[in-house]
Amino acid sequence: MASSRPHPLTALHASGFAVGALLLLVGVGVLLGEPLLIPPLAASAALVHGAPGLPISQPRNLVGGHLLAALIGFAVLAVTGRSTWGAAVAGGLALGATLLTHLSHSPAAATAVVVVLQGPGLAPFLPLLVLATLLLVAIGALHGRLGGSAVRYPLSW
């Protein structure tokens, strides 16, 4: 059974807040001189604003899933170096680890892939990732409080 389409105004609100959240990540990244916008975070923003009621959209899963996946990415990077083979392994291991720890957040698997492919430094990357995910949660909560979302976000922490 196909789900019903959202009201056009709901879709407009979700899109506007997602764009705003991602632009905020870009702006903070520019101010810090470090990129905060990585592709997996765009997918996270889509979940927070497009499907705020799903368990994978909740803050615990979003923040915890990305952090766990990044740590797995760094572990795989240490073993394989920057390689597409290692990135594939990291993505799969991140999926399994997030499922086992009840931190399932599908975009997080891509965070592990990004870590292995780009090889960022652990010390700058992890705090920036935490900052970025917390900003996504904050903008999602603002969206939910302003009534632009069909579901109040977050439903749980």
N, C-alpha and C positions, 0 to 999 in steps of 0.2 A: 504494500500500500504506500503510495507516495505521500510525503508529508505536505501539508498545506504551505503555500507561499506566504511569507511575511507581508504585512501591509507595507506599501511602498515607503511610508514615512518611517517605519521601523528599520527598513533596509537603509534608508538615507541616514538615520541616526547612527546605526552600526558602522556604516562606511565612514561617516564623518569622524566618529570617535577613533576608529582604527587608524585613519590617516593622521589624526591629531597625535595619537600615541606614538606612531612611527616617526612623525616629524619631530616630536619631543626627543626621541632617542637619537635622531640625527643631530639635533641642536645641542644636546648634552654631550654627545660624542665630539662635536666640533669644539665646544668649550674645553673639554678635557684633552683634546688632541688625540683621542683614541676612538676608533669606531665602536659604537654601541649597537648599530643596526646590522645584525647578521640575518640571513634568510630565515632561519628557524624562528626568530622572534616575530617576523611578519606572520608566519603561520600561527604562532601563539596569539597574536593580536586578533587574527581572524576568529579563533576559537573563543576568546574572551568576549568579543563583541558580537559575533554571529551565533554562538551557541553557549551563552553564559550559564545555562543550567546543567550542562554536562559535567560529570565528575572530572573529566580530563581538563576542563577549563578552570577548575578551582585553584586558588593560590598555592596550596600545598603541592599539588601535582605540577603546576606550572613552574614554580621556583625550584622545588625539590627535584623534579624530573630533569630540568636543564642542568642543575648542579651535578647530579649523579651522572648524567650522560657526559658532561664535560670531564669529570674525573676519570671516567672510563676511557674517554678519548685520549686524555693525557697518558694513561697507563699503556694503551695500545701504541701511542706515538713513541713512548719510551722503548718499546720492544721493536716496532717495525720501522720507525722513522716516518717521514712524510711519504705516504704511498697510497695509491688507490686501493690496493689490496687491504692494507691496514684500515683504511677508512670504511670499507665494506664490513670488516670484522667488527669495528667499533660501533657502527650503526646497529648491527644485529645484537651485539652484547648489551648495548644501551637499552634496546627494546626489552630484552629479557630481564635485565636488572630493574628497570622501572616497573615492569609487571610484577615481579617478585616482591618488590618493596611497597607496592600499592602507591606508586608515584607515577602511574601511567600518564604520559603526555606525549603523544606521537611526534610533535615537532622536536622534542628533545633528542630523538635518535639522530636527527640531522645536526644537532649541536656537536655530537661526538664525531660525526663525519667532518664537520668544519674544522674541529680541533686537529684531527689527523692530517687533513689536507693542507691547512695553513700553518700549523706548528707555532701557534702564538706562545708567548711566555705565560707560565702558570700564574705567577704573581700579579701581572696586570689583568689577565683575562678573567679569572674567577671573580674578583670584586666588581669588575665592570658588568659581568653577566648577572650577578646578584642585583646590582643597581638597575640594570635594564629590566629584569623580570619584575622587580618590585614596582618600577614605574608603570609597567603594563598592568599590574594588579591595581595600582592606585587609580589609573585612568579608567579601568574597567569598573571599579567601585564608584567613581564619580558618575560614569555613564548610568549605572544602575540606580544611583540616588537621584539623578536629575529626571528620571522617568522616561528616558529615551529608549530604554530596553524593555522588552516584554517580560524579562525575568530579572529580579534584583540580584546583583552580583556583589560579593560572592555569596553562594548559598552555604558554604562551610569553609573553614580555614584548615 
